[in-house]
Structures are given as structure tokens and as C-alpha cells.
Amino acid sequence: MSKVAGQPPTNTLSRVVDLLVEHRIKLDALERVLKETNPLAHELYLGTIKNLRAQRAAEVNRVLTQTLESQPAES
């Protein structure tokens, strides 16, 4: 990220964190509504989230392994 008009990058980071928190609150509220209105769809949603988390973890591990293997060994 670049600095915008002399603003420190912490302002940008703070705005990003605020947006992430706001969206998390909205997702939690929507999940609660889904659970109350359609339990079957809620279970499908939870299964999908579990699969996506597993995929994300596998991808992070793959990238970290690749990064560590590509770095030259220190003497």
C-alpha cells in the first residue's frame, strides 16, 4: 500500500480492519437468520465454510513450504 496524501499507513490499515469487523458482524447476523429460518441450508453453509477453511489452510501450507524451499540456506 502506498501513503495517500501524507496519511500514515496505519489509517489505511485501521479502515481495512473496520471494514473486516463490520462485514464479520453482518455475516454473523445473516448466519443466525439462516439457522433460524432454514436449518438444512445452515448445515450446508457450515459444511461449505469448513471445506473452504481446509482449502485455505492447505494453500497457506503449500505457499509457506514453497517459500521456505526457495530461500537459500544460511551458512
PDB file as gemmi writes it, atoms N, CA and C in Angstrom:
CRYST1    1.000    1.000    1.000  90.00  90.00  90.00 P 1                      
ATOM      1  N   MET A   1       0.836  -1.176   0.000  1.00  0.00           N  
ATOM      2  CA  MET A   1       0.000   0.000   0.000  1.00  0.00           C  
ATOM      3  C   MET A   1       0.879   1.237   0.000  1.00  0.00           C  
ATOM      4  N   SER A   2       0.426   2.240  -0.635  1.00  0.00           N  
ATOM      5  CA  SER A   2       1.173   3.482  -0.639  1.00  0.00           C  
ATOM      6  C   SER A   2       0.498   4.487   0.280  1.00  0.00           C  
ATOM      7  N   LYS A   3       1.265   5.462   0.702  1.00  0.00           N  
ATOM      8  CA  LYS A   3       0.692   6.513   1.539  1.00  0.00           C  
ATOM      9  C   LYS A   3      -0.187   7.404   0.665  1.00  0.00           C  
ATOM     10  N   VAL A   4      -1.325   7.808   1.210  1.00  0.00           N  
ATOM     11  CA  VAL A   4      -2.244   8.656   0.475  1.00  0.00           C  
ATOM     12  C   VAL A   4      -2.202  10.048   1.078  1.00  0.00           C  
ATOM     13  N   ALA A   5      -1.757  11.031   0.319  1.00  0.00           N  
ATOM     14  CA  ALA A   5      -1.732  12.434   0.716  1.00  0.00           C  
ATOM     15  C   ALA A   5      -1.137  12.625   2.109  1.00  0.00           C  
ATOM     16  N   GLY A   6      -0.035  11.958   2.378  1.00  0.00           N  
ATOM     17  CA  GLY A   6       0.645  12.150   3.641  1.00  0.00           C  
ATOM     18  C   GLY A   6       0.046  11.422   4.831  1.00  0.00           C  
ATOM     19  N   GLN A   7      -0.992  10.630   4.612  1.00  0.00           N  
ATOM     20  CA  GLN A   7      -1.585   9.882   5.717  1.00  0.00           C  
ATOM     21  C   GLN A   7      -0.709   8.680   6.032  1.00  0.00           C  
ATOM     22  N   PRO A   8      -0.515   8.408   7.301  1.00  0.00           N  
ATOM     23  CA  PRO A   8       0.269   7.217   7.627  1.00  0.00           C  
ATOM     24  C   PRO A   8      -0.484   5.955   7.247  1.00  0.00           C  
ATOM     25  N   PRO A   9       0.242   4.884   6.934  1.00  0.00           N  
ATOM     26  CA  PRO A   9      -0.409   3.641   6.513  1.00  0.00           C  
ATOM     27  C   PRO A   9      -1.308   3.056   7.598  1.00  0.00           C  
ATOM     28  N   THR A  10      -1.126   3.453   8.866  1.00  0.00           N  
ATOM     29  CA  THR A  10      -1.970   2.917   9.924  1.00  0.00           C  
ATOM     30  C   THR A  10      -3.424   3.344   9.755  1.00  0.00           C  
ATOM     31  N   ASN A  11      -3.664   4.518   9.171  1.00  0.00           N  
ATOM     32  CA  ASN A  11      -5.042   4.938   8.906  1.00  0.00           C  
ATOM     33  C   ASN A  11      -5.705   3.992   7.912  1.00  0.00           C  
ATOM     34  N   THR A  12      -4.970   3.623   6.885  1.00  0.00           N  
ATOM     35  CA  THR A  12      -5.488   2.705   5.887  1.00  0.00           C  
ATOM     36  C   THR A  12      -5.737   1.339   6.506  1.00  0.00           C  
ATOM     37  N   LEU A  13      -4.788   0.871   7.284  1.00  0.00           N  
ATOM     38  CA  LEU A  13      -4.940  -0.412   7.954  1.00  0.00           C  
ATOM     39  C   LEU A  13      -6.133  -0.395   8.905  1.00  0.00           C  
ATOM     40  N   SER A  14      -6.296   0.689   9.613  1.00  0.00           N  
ATOM     41  CA  SER A  14      -7.422   0.825  10.536  1.00  0.00           C  
ATOM     42  C   SER A  14      -8.744   0.767   9.790  1.00  0.00           C  
ATOM     43  N   ARG A  15      -8.823   1.408   8.642  1.00  0.00           N  
ATOM     44  CA  ARG A  15     -10.056   1.369   7.840  1.00  0.00           C  
ATOM     45  C   ARG A  15     -10.340  -0.032   7.326  1.00  0.00           C  
ATOM     46  N   VAL A  16      -9.287  -0.744   6.924  1.00  0.00           N  
ATOM     47  CA  VAL A  16      -9.460  -2.116   6.442  1.00  0.00           C  
ATOM     48  C   VAL A  16      -9.966  -3.006   7.575  1.00  0.00           C  
ATOM     49  N   VAL A  17      -9.375  -2.860   8.747  1.00  0.00           N  
ATOM     50  CA  VAL A  17      -9.810  -3.654   9.904  1.00  0.00           C  
ATOM     51  C   VAL A  17     -11.253  -3.326  10.249  1.00  0.00           C  
ATOM     52  N   ASP A  18     -11.621  -2.044  10.225  1.00  0.00           N  
ATOM     53  CA  ASP A  18     -13.004  -1.646  10.495  1.00  0.00           C  
ATOM     54  C   ASP A  18     -13.968  -2.308   9.523  1.00  0.00           C  
ATOM     55  N   LEU A  19     -13.610  -2.331   8.248  1.00  0.00           N  
ATOM     56  CA  LEU A  19     -14.471  -2.965   7.244  1.00  0.00           C  
ATOM     57  C   LEU A  19     -14.579  -4.464   7.475  1.00  0.00           C  
ATOM     58  N   LEU A  20     -13.466  -5.095   7.813  1.00  0.00           N  
ATOM     59  CA  LEU A  20     -13.494  -6.537   8.086  1.00  0.00           C  
ATOM     60  C   LEU A  20     -14.395  -6.850   9.278  1.00  0.00           C  
ATOM     61  N   VAL A  21     -14.298  -6.056  10.330  1.00  0.00           N  
ATOM     62  CA  VAL A  21     -15.141  -6.269  11.516  1.00  0.00           C  
ATOM     63  C   VAL A  21     -16.607  -6.047  11.159  1.00  0.00           C  
ATOM     64  N   GLU A  22     -16.887  -4.992  10.410  1.00  0.00           N  
ATOM     65  CA  GLU A  22     -18.266  -4.709  10.006  1.00  0.00           C  
ATOM     66  C   GLU A  22     -18.847  -5.862   9.192  1.00  0.00           C  
ATOM     67  N   HIS A  23     -18.074  -6.384   8.256  1.00  0.00           N  
ATOM     68  CA  HIS A  23     -18.563  -7.490   7.435  1.00  0.00           C  
ATOM     69  C   HIS A  23     -18.717  -8.770   8.249  1.00  0.00           C  
ATOM     70  N   ARG A  24     -17.836  -8.978   9.209  1.00  0.00           N  
ATOM     71  CA  ARG A  24     -17.963 -10.157  10.068  1.00  0.00           C  
ATOM     72  C   ARG A  24     -19.250 -10.097  10.885  1.00  0.00           C  
ATOM     73  N   ILE A  25     -19.580  -8.923  11.400  1.00  0.00           N  
ATOM     74  CA  ILE A  25     -20.819  -8.738  12.160  1.00  0.00           C  
ATOM     75  C   ILE A  25     -22.025  -9.037  11.275  1.00  0.00           C  
ATOM     76  N   LYS A  26     -21.991  -8.540  10.047  1.00  0.00           N  
ATOM     77  CA  LYS A  26     -23.097  -8.789   9.117  1.00  0.00           C  
ATOM     78  C   LYS A  26     -23.216 -10.273   8.791  1.00  0.00           C  
ATOM     79  N   LEU A  27     -22.092 -10.939   8.560  1.00  0.00           N  
ATOM     80  CA  LEU A  27     -22.124 -12.370   8.264  1.00  0.00           C  
ATOM     81  C   LEU A  27     -22.658 -13.173   9.450  1.00  0.00           C  
ATOM     82  N   ASP A  28     -22.253 -12.798  10.650  1.00  0.00           N  
ATOM     83  CA  ASP A  28     -22.757 -13.487  11.838  1.00  0.00           C  
ATOM     84  C   ASP A  28     -24.268 -13.324  11.961  1.00  0.00           C  
ATOM     85  N   ALA A  29     -24.769 -12.118  11.695  1.00  0.00           N  
ATOM     86  CA  ALA A  29     -26.206 -11.872  11.765  1.00  0.00           C  
ATOM     87  C   ALA A  29     -26.947 -12.688  10.704  1.00  0.00           C  
ATOM     88  N   LEU A  30     -26.410 -12.714   9.487  1.00  0.00           N  
ATOM     89  CA  LEU A  30     -27.048 -13.489   8.419  1.00  0.00           C  
ATOM     90  C   LEU A  30     -27.020 -14.980   8.726  1.00  0.00           C  
ATOM     91  N   GLU A  31     -25.937 -15.451   9.334  1.00  0.00           N  
ATOM     92  CA  GLU A  31     -25.862 -16.862   9.701  1.00  0.00           C  
ATOM     93  C   GLU A  31     -26.926 -17.200  10.748  1.00  0.00           C  
ATOM     94  N   ARG A  32     -27.124 -16.307  11.708  1.00  0.00           N  
ATOM     95  CA  ARG A  32     -28.136 -16.538  12.738  1.00  0.00           C  
ATOM     96  C   ARG A  32     -29.533 -16.611  12.120  1.00  0.00           C  
ATOM     97  N   VAL A  33     -29.811 -15.716  11.178  1.00  0.00           N  
ATOM     98  CA  VAL A  33     -31.108 -15.725  10.499  1.00  0.00           C  
ATOM     99  C   VAL A  33     -31.275 -17.022   9.707  1.00  0.00           C  
ATOM    100  N   LEU A  34     -30.232 -17.424   9.017  1.00  0.00           N  
ATOM    101  CA  LEU A  34     -30.281 -18.665   8.235  1.00  0.00           C  
ATOM    102  C   LEU A  34     -30.531 -19.867   9.136  1.00  0.00           C  
ATOM    103  N   LYS A  35     -29.874 -19.892  10.271  1.00  0.00           N  
ATOM    104  CA  LYS A  35     -30.042 -21.000  11.213  1.00  0.00           C  
ATOM    105  C   LYS A  35     -31.491 -21.088  11.696  1.00  0.00           C  
ATOM    106  N   GLU A  36     -32.110 -19.947  11.950  1.00  0.00           N  
ATOM    107  CA  GLU A  36     -33.488 -19.922  12.449  1.00  0.00           C  
ATOM    108  C   GLU A  36     -34.507 -20.230  11.354  1.00  0.00           C  
ATOM    109  N   THR A  37     -34.239 -19.782  10.137  1.00  0.00           N  
ATOM    110  CA  THR A  37     -35.237 -19.934   9.069  1.00  0.00           C  
ATOM    111  C   THR A  37     -35.098 -21.221   8.274  1.00  0.00           C  
ATOM    112  N   ASN A  38     -33.850 -21.723   8.136  1.00  0.00           N  
ATOM    113  CA  ASN A  38     -33.655 -22.914   7.322  1.00  0.00           C  
ATOM    114  C   ASN A  38     -32.468 -23.718   7.857  1.00  0.00           C  
ATOM    115  N   PRO A  39     -32.700 -24.572   8.851  1.00  0.00           N  
ATOM    116  CA  PRO A  39     -31.600 -25.323   9.460  1.00  0.00           C  
ATOM    117  C   PRO A  39     -30.828 -26.199   8.464  1.00  0.00           C  
ATOM    118  N   LEU A  40     -31.510 -26.734   7.467  1.00  0.00           N  
ATOM    119  CA  LEU A  40     -30.826 -27.572   6.482  1.00  0.00           C  
ATOM    120  C   LEU A  40     -29.821 -26.753   5.673  1.00  0.00           C  
ATOM    121  N   ALA A  41     -30.238 -25.576   5.231  1.00  0.00           N  
ATOM    122  CA  ALA A  41     -29.327 -24.693   4.496  1.00  0.00           C  
ATOM    123  C   ALA A  41     -28.189 -24.241   5.401  1.00  0.00           C  
ATOM    124  N   HIS A  42     -28.476 -24.060   6.677  1.00  0.00           N  
ATOM    125  CA  HIS A  42     -27.440 -23.661   7.621  1.00  0.00           C  
ATOM    126  C   HIS A  42     -26.371 -24.748   7.738  1.00  0.00           C  
ATOM    127  N   GLU A  43     -26.785 -26.004   7.796  1.00  0.00           N  
ATOM    128  CA  GLU A  43     -25.821 -27.108   7.854  1.00  0.00           C  
ATOM    129  C   GLU A  43     -24.969 -27.160   6.588  1.00  0.00           C  
ATOM    130  N   LEU A  44     -25.587 -26.932   5.444  1.00  0.00           N  
ATOM    131  CA  LEU A  44     -24.845 -26.892   4.182  1.00  0.00           C  
ATOM    132  C   LEU A  44     -23.830 -25.748   4.207  1.00  0.00           C  
ATOM    133  N   TYR A  45     -24.260 -24.607   4.711  1.00  0.00           N  
ATOM    134  CA  TYR A  45     -23.384 -23.438   4.839  1.00  0.00           C  
ATOM    135  C   TYR A  45     -22.182 -23.765   5.724  1.00  0.00           C  
ATOM    136  N   LEU A  46     -22.431 -24.397   6.879  1.00  0.00           N  
ATOM    137  CA  LEU A  46     -21.337 -24.747   7.786  1.00  0.00           C  
ATOM    138  C   LEU A  46     -20.360 -25.721   7.137  1.00  0.00           C  
ATOM    139  N   GLY A  47     -20.888 -26.680   6.379  1.00  0.00           N  
ATOM    140  CA  GLY A  47     -20.030 -27.619   5.672  1.00  0.00           C  
ATOM    141  C   GLY A  47     -19.170 -26.925   4.633  1.00  0.00           C  
ATOM    142  N   THR A  48     -19.758 -25.982   3.935  1.00  0.00           N  
ATOM    143  CA  THR A  48     -19.017 -25.219   2.925  1.00  0.00           C  
ATOM    144  C   THR A  48     -17.907 -24.406   3.576  1.00  0.00           C  
ATOM    145  N   ILE A  49     -18.217 -23.754   4.687  1.00  0.00           N  
ATOM    146  CA  ILE A  49     -17.210 -22.961   5.402  1.00  0.00           C  
ATOM    147  C   ILE A  49     -16.069 -23.858   5.869  1.00  0.00           C  
ATOM    148  N   LYS A  50     -16.398 -25.032   6.391  1.00  0.00           N  
ATOM    149  CA  LYS A  50     -15.370 -25.969   6.859  1.00  0.00           C  
ATOM    150  C   LYS A  50     -14.450 -26.373   5.705  1.00  0.00           C  
ATOM    151  N   ASN A  51     -15.035 -26.663   4.541  1.00  0.00           N  
ATOM    152  CA  ASN A  51     -14.239 -27.041   3.369  1.00  0.00           C  
ATOM    153  C   ASN A  51     -13.352 -25.892   2.902  1.00  0.00           C  
ATOM    154  N   LEU A  52     -13.885 -24.685   2.907  1.00  0.00           N  
ATOM    155  CA  LEU A  52     -13.099 -23.526   2.475  1.00  0.00           C  
ATOM    156  C   LEU A  52     -11.939 -23.263   3.426  1.00  0.00           C  
ATOM    157  N   ARG A  53     -12.166 -23.447   4.722  1.00  0.00           N  
ATOM    158  CA  ARG A  53     -11.078 -23.264   5.695  1.00  0.00           C  
ATOM    159  C   ARG A  53      -9.984 -24.303   5.477  1.00  0.00           C  
ATOM    160  N   ALA A  54     -10.382 -25.529   5.198  1.00  0.00           N  
ATOM    161  CA  ALA A  54      -9.391 -26.580   4.943  1.00  0.00           C  
ATOM    162  C   ALA A  54      -8.593 -26.263   3.677  1.00  0.00           C  
ATOM    163  N   GLN A  55      -9.280 -25.794   2.636  1.00  0.00           N  
ATOM    164  CA  GLN A  55      -8.588 -25.420   1.395  1.00  0.00           C  
ATOM    165  C   GLN A  55      -7.624 -24.273   1.646  1.00  0.00           C  
ATOM    166  N   ARG A  56      -8.058 -23.289   2.433  1.00  0.00           N  
ATOM    167  CA  ARG A  56      -7.200 -22.144   2.735  1.00  0.00           C  
ATOM    168  C   ARG A  56      -5.960 -22.607   3.498  1.00  0.00           C  
ATOM    169  N   ALA A  57      -6.144 -23.470   4.496  1.00  0.00           N  
ATOM    170  CA  ALA A  57      -5.013 -23.968   5.280  1.00  0.00           C  
ATOM    171  C   ALA A  57      -4.034 -24.725   4.392  1.00  0.00           C  
ATOM    172  N   ALA A  58      -4.547 -25.549   3.497  1.00  0.00           N  
ATOM    173  CA  ALA A  58      -3.682 -26.295   2.589  1.00  0.00           C  
ATOM    174  C   ALA A  58      -2.917 -25.345   1.671  1.00  0.00           C  
ATOM    175  N   GLU A  59      -3.563 -24.318   1.196  1.00  0.00           N  
ATOM    176  CA  GLU A  59      -2.911 -23.353   0.313  1.00  0.00           C  
ATOM    177  C   GLU A  59      -1.834 -22.566   1.057  1.00  0.00           C  
ATOM    178  N   VAL A  60      -2.132 -22.160   2.276  1.00  0.00           N  
ATOM    179  CA  VAL A  60      -1.136 -21.434   3.080  1.00  0.00           C  
ATOM    180  C   VAL A  60       0.072 -22.328   3.329  1.00  0.00           C  
ATOM    181  N   ASN A  61      -0.174 -23.580   3.687  1.00  0.00           N  
ATOM    182  CA  ASN A  61       0.940 -24.509   3.911  1.00  0.00           C  
ATOM    183  C   ASN A  61       1.764 -24.708   2.651  1.00  0.00           C  
ATOM    184  N   ARG A  62       1.102 -24.815   1.509  1.00  0.00           N  
ATOM    185  CA  ARG A  62       1.814 -25.002   0.246  1.00  0.00           C  
ATOM    186  C   ARG A  62       2.694 -23.784  -0.064  1.00  0.00           C  
ATOM    187  N   VAL A  63       2.143 -22.596   0.112  1.00  0.00           N  
ATOM    188  CA  VAL A  63       2.897 -21.377  -0.181  1.00  0.00           C  
ATOM    189  C   VAL A  63       4.062 -21.222   0.790  1.00  0.00           C  
ATOM    190  N   LEU A  64       3.827 -21.499   2.067  1.00  0.00           N  
ATOM    191  CA  LEU A  64       4.916 -21.396   3.043  1.00  0.00           C  
ATOM    192  C   LEU A  64       6.024 -22.394   2.744  1.00  0.00           C  
ATOM    193  N   THR A  65       5.646 -23.605   2.400  1.00  0.00           N  
ATOM    194  CA  THR A  65       6.642 -24.621   2.061  1.00  0.00           C  
ATOM    195  C   THR A  65       7.443 -24.202   0.837  1.00  0.00           C  
ATOM    196  N   GLN A  66       6.746 -23.701  -0.164  1.00  0.00           N  
ATOM    197  CA  GLN A  66       7.412 -23.250  -1.393  1.00  0.00           C  
ATOM    198  C   GLN A  66       8.366 -22.099  -1.062  1.00  0.00           C  
ATOM    199  N   THR A  67       7.936 -21.170  -0.244  1.00  0.00           N  
ATOM    200  CA  THR A  67       8.751 -20.020   0.108  1.00  0.00           C  
ATOM    201  C   THR A  67       9.994 -20.453   0.873  1.00  0.00           C  
ATOM    202  N   LEU A  68       9.812 -21.357   1.831  1.00  0.00           N  
ATOM    203  CA  LEU A  68      10.959 -21.822   2.612  1.00  0.00           C  
ATOM    204  C   LEU A  68      11.941 -22.604   1.749  1.00  0.00           C  
ATOM    205  N   GLU A  69      11.429 -23.406   0.831  1.00  0.00           N  
ATOM    206  CA  GLU A  69      12.316 -24.194  -0.038  1.00  0.00           C  
ATOM    207  C   GLU A  69      13.060 -23.321  -1.033  1.00  0.00           C  
ATOM    208  N   SER A  70      12.473 -22.191  -1.423  1.00  0.00           N  
ATOM    209  CA  SER A  70      13.119 -21.331  -2.416  1.00  0.00           C  
ATOM    210  C   SER A  70      14.161 -20.401  -1.799  1.00  0.00           C  
ATOM    211  N   GLN A  71      14.149 -20.260  -0.471  1.00  0.00           N  
ATOM    212  CA  GLN A  71      15.143 -19.393   0.160  1.00  0.00           C  
ATOM    213  C   GLN A  71      16.461 -20.143   0.268  1.00  0.00           C  
ATOM    214  N   PRO A  72      17.566 -19.447  -0.018  1.00  0.00           N  
ATOM    215  CA  PRO A  72      18.872 -20.129   0.095  1.00  0.00           C  
ATOM    216  C   PRO A  72      19.186 -20.428   1.546  1.00  0.00           C  
ATOM    217  N   ALA A  73      19.833 -21.553   1.785  1.00  0.00           N  
ATOM    218  CA  ALA A  73      20.199 -21.944   3.145  1.00  0.00           C  
ATOM    219  C   ALA A  73      21.286 -21.016   3.669  1.00  0.00           C  
ATOM    220  N   GLU A  74      21.146 -20.651   4.955  1.00  0.00           N  
ATOM    221  CA  GLU A  74      22.149 -19.780   5.553  1.00  0.00           C  
ATOM    222  C   GLU A  74      23.332 -20.626   6.028  1.00  0.00           C  
ATOM    223  N   SER A  75      24.543 -20.078   5.881  1.00  0.00           N  
ATOM    224  CA  SER A  75      25.765 -20.820   6.272  1.00  0.00           C  
ATOM    225  C   SER A  75      26.125 -20.525   7.694  1.00  0.00           C  
TER     226      SER A  75                                                      
END                                                                             
